[in-house]
Amino acid sequence: MRPAVFQSTPPPRPSPVKLGVDQVRAWFGSHQVLHGIDMQIPEQSVTAIIGPSGCGKSTLIRSLNRMHELTEGARLEGRITLDGVDVYGKDVDPVLLRRRVGMVFQKPNPFPSMSIRDNVLAGLRLTRSLDRSRAAEITETALRGAALWDEVKDRLDTPGVSLSGGQQQRLCIARSLAVAPEVLLMDEPCSALDPVATSRIEDLIHTLKTTYTIVIVTHNMQQAARVSDYTAFLLTGELVEFSETNRLFTSPRDTRTEDYITGKFG
């Protein structure tokens, strides 16, 4: 019998595609890490990417906003689209793309020399798009969006690194929200957090998906089952299965998926 967390729930209603992944292959030097990935990621939903270590999860998510290409020797073939537009097209500015497709990393990474307020506004300053007359409004809106405002509103000038680990991760989410993205990528956002902080982030993800399209990489299958509408299972750089989360965990189509979620390997 599978754990109760995997019991079937009603499938999400279909949504328009926000991100399209078409025959994507990726390399680091001569080592190929992704092999012909095809996915259609619906808007205003949570898509989880699961699989054992080294299966290509982080490479895939970093390809969605062209962070993969920042690694020396990295290259990619295939097509990734945002609202139908090829994000690797010659006319696409990667900096502006990363405003539309934000990223939250595995470990909280607030800028150590900056206050809470300046951490929130850092992305806007980097892209020279900060409207100073609206700085206070943007700060509050972003912190509220990250469920952090009430905890820090009276100490916005204190260093961001003075916050707890979970608060720091929510501060990093606020920094991403401040630039008004359409998509939020999360690469193992809870792996460095305790259970209480993890629960706060998961609650936040449920709230944020009403506004944003979220793609989360997680090694925790229970977390994928709790937070996501859709789940993709990767194995050795191949997409084994991609479907509604409740279907993947209760009626997987591929025996490799069943073996993974029942703990036969991992």
C-alpha positions as CSV (number, residue, x, y, z in Angstrom):
1,M,0.0,0.0,0.0
2,R,1.3,3.4,-0.9
3,P,1.5,6.2,1.7
4,A,-1.7,8.2,2.2
5,V,-0.1,11.4,0.8
6,F,-0.3,9.7,-2.7
7,Q,-4.1,9.1,-2.6
8,S,-5.9,10.3,-5.6
9,T,-7.4,13.8,-5.7
10,P,-9.4,15.5,-8.5
11,P,-7.1,16.4,-11.4
12,P,-6.5,20.1,-12.1
13,R,-8.4,21.8,-14.8
14,P,-6.4,22.2,-18.0
15,S,-4.7,25.6,-18.4
16,P,-3.1,27.3,-21.4
17,V,0.6,26.4,-21.9
18,K,3.0,28.9,-20.4
19,L,6.3,27.1,-21.1
20,G,6.9,24.7,-23.9
21,V,9.9,22.3,-24.0
22,D,10.5,20.7,-27.3
23,Q,13.2,18.1,-27.9
24,V,15.6,19.8,-25.5
25,R,19.1,18.3,-25.3
26,A,21.8,19.7,-23.0
27,W,25.5,19.2,-22.5
28,F,28.3,20.2,-20.2
29,G,31.3,19.9,-22.6
30,S,31.0,16.4,-24.1
31,H,28.8,15.0,-21.4
32,Q,25.1,15.0,-22.4
33,V,22.8,15.5,-19.5
34,L,19.4,15.9,-21.1
35,H,18.1,13.7,-23.9
36,G,15.2,15.0,-26.0
37,I,12.9,16.4,-23.2
38,D,9.3,17.3,-24.3
39,M,7.0,19.1,-21.8
40,Q,4.1,21.5,-21.9
41,I,3.9,23.5,-18.6
42,P,0.5,25.0,-17.9
43,E,0.2,28.6,-16.6
44,Q,-0.8,29.4,-13.1
45,S,0.0,25.9,-11.8
46,V,2.8,24.1,-10.0
47,T,4.9,21.6,-11.9
48,A,7.3,19.5,-9.9
49,I,10.3,17.8,-11.4
50,I,11.4,14.7,-9.5
51,G,14.1,12.0,-10.0
52,P,17.3,10.7,-8.4
53,S,20.4,12.8,-8.0
54,G,22.2,13.5,-11.3
55,C,19.2,12.8,-13.5
56,G,19.2,16.4,-15.0
57,K,16.5,18.1,-12.9
58,S,18.5,21.2,-12.2
59,T,19.9,21.4,-15.7
60,L,16.3,21.3,-17.1
61,I,15.0,24.1,-14.8
62,R,18.1,26.3,-15.4
63,S,17.5,25.9,-19.1
64,L,14.1,27.5,-18.8
65,N,15.5,31.0,-18.2
66,R,18.8,30.5,-20.0
67,M,20.9,30.1,-16.8
68,H,22.3,26.8,-18.2
69,E,24.3,28.8,-20.8
70,L,26.1,30.7,-18.0
71,T,28.2,27.6,-17.2
72,E,31.4,27.3,-19.2
73,G,31.2,24.6,-21.8
74,A,27.4,24.3,-21.5
75,R,25.2,24.1,-24.6
76,L,21.7,23.3,-25.5
77,E,19.7,22.1,-28.5
78,G,15.9,22.1,-29.0
79,R,13.3,24.7,-28.4
80,I,12.0,26.3,-25.2
81,T,9.1,28.8,-25.5
82,L,7.5,31.3,-23.2
83,D,4.0,32.2,-24.4
84,G,5.0,30.6,-27.8
85,V,8.2,32.7,-28.2
86,D,11.5,30.9,-28.4
87,V,13.5,32.1,-25.4
88,Y,16.8,31.3,-27.2
89,G,15.8,33.4,-30.2
90,K,18.4,36.0,-31.3
91,D,16.1,38.9,-30.4
92,V,15.6,37.7,-26.8
93,D,17.5,39.6,-24.1
94,P,18.5,37.0,-21.4
95,V,18.4,39.7,-18.7
96,L,14.9,40.7,-19.6
97,L,13.9,37.0,-19.9
98,R,15.1,36.4,-16.3
99,R,12.9,39.2,-15.1
100,R,9.9,37.3,-16.6
101,V,11.2,33.9,-15.4
102,G,12.6,34.3,-11.9
103,M,14.7,31.8,-9.9
104,V,14.9,30.8,-6.3
105,F,17.9,28.6,-5.5
106,Q,18.5,25.7,-3.2
107,K,20.2,27.7,-0.4
108,P,18.9,31.1,0.7
109,N,21.2,33.7,-0.8
110,P,20.4,37.2,0.4
111,F,23.1,39.7,-0.4
112,P,25.1,39.9,2.8
113,S,25.9,43.6,2.7
114,M,22.4,44.7,2.0
115,S,19.4,45.4,4.2
116,I,16.1,43.6,3.9
117,R,14.7,46.5,1.9
118,D,17.7,46.6,-0.5
119,N,17.6,42.9,-1.0
120,V,14.1,43.1,-2.2
121,L,14.9,45.9,-4.6
122,A,18.2,44.5,-5.8
123,G,16.9,43.0,-9.0
124,L,15.2,46.1,-10.0
125,R,18.3,48.1,-9.4
126,L,20.4,45.7,-11.4
127,T,18.1,46.1,-14.4
128,R,17.9,49.9,-13.9
129,S,14.2,49.7,-13.7
130,L,13.5,50.9,-10.2
131,D,11.0,53.6,-9.9
132,R,12.3,55.3,-6.7
133,S,8.9,57.0,-6.0
134,R,7.4,53.5,-5.8
135,A,10.2,51.8,-3.9
136,A,8.3,51.6,-0.6
137,E,5.2,50.2,-2.3
138,I,7.2,47.6,-4.2
139,T,9.0,46.5,-1.1
140,E,5.8,46.0,0.9
141,T,4.0,44.3,-2.0
142,A,6.8,41.9,-2.6
143,L,7.3,41.1,1.1
144,R,3.5,40.5,1.5
145,G,3.6,38.3,-1.6
146,A,6.3,36.2,0.1
147,A,4.3,36.1,3.4
148,L,7.1,38.0,5.2
149,W,5.9,41.6,5.6
150,D,4.4,41.2,9.1
151,E,7.6,39.7,10.4
152,V,10.0,42.3,9.1
153,K,8.1,45.5,8.5
154,D,9.6,47.2,11.6
155,R,13.3,46.3,10.7
156,L,13.6,46.8,6.9
157,D,17.0,48.4,7.4
158,T,18.6,45.5,9.2
159,P,20.8,43.0,7.2
160,G,19.0,40.4,5.2
161,V,21.3,37.8,6.6
162,S,20.1,38.5,10.1
163,L,16.9,36.6,9.3
164,S,16.3,32.9,10.0
165,G,17.0,30.4,7.2
166,G,13.3,30.1,6.3
167,Q,12.9,33.9,6.4
168,Q,15.9,34.3,4.2
169,Q,14.4,32.0,1.6
170,R,11.1,34.0,1.7
171,L,13.2,37.1,1.3
172,C,14.8,35.6,-1.8
173,I,11.3,34.9,-3.1
174,A,10.3,38.5,-2.4
175,R,13.3,39.6,-4.4
176,S,12.1,37.6,-7.3
177,L,8.5,38.8,-7.0
178,A,9.7,42.5,-6.9
179,V,10.5,42.4,-10.6
180,A,7.0,41.2,-11.4
181,P,7.8,37.8,-13.0
182,E,5.4,35.6,-14.8
183,V,7.1,32.3,-13.9
184,L,8.9,31.4,-10.7
185,L,11.5,28.6,-10.9
186,M,12.5,26.9,-7.6
187,D,15.5,24.6,-7.4
188,E,15.2,22.5,-4.2
189,P,14.0,25.6,-2.3
190,C,13.4,23.7,1.0
191,S,16.4,21.3,1.1
192,A,18.3,23.6,3.5
193,L,15.3,24.3,5.7
194,D,13.7,22.8,8.8
195,P,10.2,21.2,8.7
196,V,8.5,24.4,10.0
197,A,10.2,26.6,7.5
198,T,9.5,24.1,4.8
199,S,5.8,24.1,5.6
200,R,5.7,27.9,5.3
201,I,7.3,27.8,1.9
202,E,4.9,25.1,0.8
203,D,1.9,27.1,2.0
204,L,3.4,30.1,0.1
205,I,3.7,28.1,-3.1
206,H,-0.1,27.3,-2.9
207,T,-0.8,31.0,-2.6
208,L,1.6,32.1,-5.3
209,K,0.2,29.7,-8.0
210,T,-2.9,31.8,-8.3
211,T,-0.8,34.5,-9.9
212,Y,2.4,32.8,-11.1
213,T,3.4,29.7,-13.0
214,I,5.7,27.7,-10.7
215,V,8.2,25.0,-11.6
216,I,9.9,23.3,-8.6
217,V,12.7,20.8,-8.5
218,T,12.5,18.6,-5.4
219,H,14.1,15.4,-4.2
220,N,11.2,15.0,-1.8
221,M,8.3,13.0,-3.4
222,Q,6.0,13.8,-0.5
223,Q,6.6,17.5,-1.1
224,A,5.9,17.1,-4.9
225,A,2.6,15.3,-4.0
226,R,1.7,18.1,-1.6
227,V,2.4,21.2,-3.7
228,S,2.2,20.3,-7.4
229,D,-0.6,20.0,-9.9
230,Y,1.7,18.2,-12.5
231,T,4.8,16.1,-12.0
232,A,7.7,15.2,-14.4
233,F,9.8,12.2,-13.6
234,L,13.4,12.3,-15.0
235,L,15.8,9.4,-15.1
236,T,19.4,9.6,-16.5
237,G,18.5,12.7,-18.5
238,E,15.3,11.3,-20.0
239,L,11.7,12.3,-19.3
240,V,10.1,9.0,-18.3
241,E,6.7,10.4,-17.4
242,F,4.9,13.7,-17.2
243,S,1.3,13.9,-16.0
244,E,-1.1,15.3,-13.4
245,T,0.4,14.6,-10.0
246,N,-2.3,12.5,-8.6
247,R,-2.3,10.3,-11.7
248,L,1.5,9.9,-11.7
249,F,1.6,8.9,-8.0
250,T,-1.4,6.6,-8.0
251,S,-1.5,5.1,-11.6
252,P,2.0,5.6,-13.2
253,R,2.1,4.5,-16.8
254,D,5.8,3.4,-16.7
255,T,7.2,0.7,-14.4
256,R,10.3,2.8,-13.8
257,T,8.1,5.5,-12.3
258,E,6.4,3.0,-10.0
259,D,9.7,1.6,-8.9
260,Y,11.0,5.1,-8.1
261,I,8.0,6.3,-6.1
262,T,7.7,3.0,-4.2
263,G,11.4,3.3,-3.2
264,K,12.8,0.4,-5.2
265,F,15.6,2.7,-6.3
266,G,16.6,6.3,-5.8
